[in-house]
Amino acid sequence: MTLDFDSGLLLIGMAQGAFLSASLLLRKQGPKLANRVLGTLMLALTMGLVTHFMTVTQSWSQWPRLYIVLSTSIMLFGPLLFAYIKLLTRRQQKLLYKDALHLLPWAALLALFTPLLLMPQAQLLENLSTSARQAGPNFGLPFIKLLHLTLYTLASAIVLYQHQARVNQEYSYHDKVSLSWLRLLVAGFLLMEASSLVLVVMEPYFQLLDKLDSWLSLVLIVLIFLTGYQGLNQPQVFLGLDKPPTPLPVRKTLHFPSHSRLNSRSDWRR
């Protein structure tokens, strides 16, 4: 296995993503559940980088089953992003059982690949090689993956917008969370999805689909870097609050005596 610029850049992104994921998952301060969800999101992004790294270096032929499982990680990006935004912007302290329903598309994709995973190694490699040599790329599945991620990102943007409107009127439960950081995170995902959808839609005309994985990996590396940078530059992003803030003190207003009472006092003094 030889390394070039692309694979070296992927290695750097993978190492940074793994370190950031571990630090968030093991963090004991701040909103633990939100940090663990963000750490799992960083882990999923790292899994996506590992998938592209195995493609670039052709190492997928050594671990084809691992390669197939890791290729489903993109179906985890949207649900994890949505869960992270929801935990930070709403008065929700735990995930509910119904939140697991958001993982059904990922489970369905994994079930779709189950027949491949159960094949003997030689037959599996033959099928993957044949699929890679097919003329005319199959952009149906990439389009479905990107559409799934886009819908979840838009839902996250709506939740964030509602939270921002609520902050302008009352205290937020996590008032130390930087809204600019959350907007930056959502905007990064939207940029990735919009540009990737353009590549998929324009594939029949310009054959750009072979550049999709490279573009996705580049954006994932930037998102991981920005997350780590925000953690260093704004530590309160990951610290949050462990309990609701104390309410604002009641304003004391001055009560002036009425005109009639003033007149009565002046009469008494006379």
HELIX and SHEET records of a PDB file:
HELIX    1   1 PHE A    5  LEU A   26  1                                  22    
HELIX    2   2 LYS A   32  VAL A   56  1                                  25    
HELIX    3   3 SER A   59  SER A   61  5                                   3    
HELIX    4   4 PRO A   64  LEU A   70  1                                   7    
HELIX    5   5 ILE A   74  THR A   89  1                                  16    
HELIX    6   6 TYR A   97  LEU A  103  5                                   7    
HELIX    7   7 LEU A  104  LEU A  112  1                                   9    
HELIX    8   8 THR A  114  LEU A  117  1                                   4    
HELIX    9   9 GLN A  121  ARG A  133  1                                  13    
HELIX   10  10 GLY A  140  VAL A  167  1                                  28    
HELIX   11  11 LEU A  179  VAL A  201  1                                  23    
HELIX   12  12 GLU A  203  PHE A  206  1                                   4    
HELIX   13  13 LEU A  209  LYS A  211  5                                   3    
HELIX   14  14 LEU A  212  ASN A  233  1                                  22    
HELIX   15  15 GLN A  236  LEU A  239  1                                   4    
HELIX   16  16 HIS A  259  ARG A  269  1                                  11    
END                                                                             
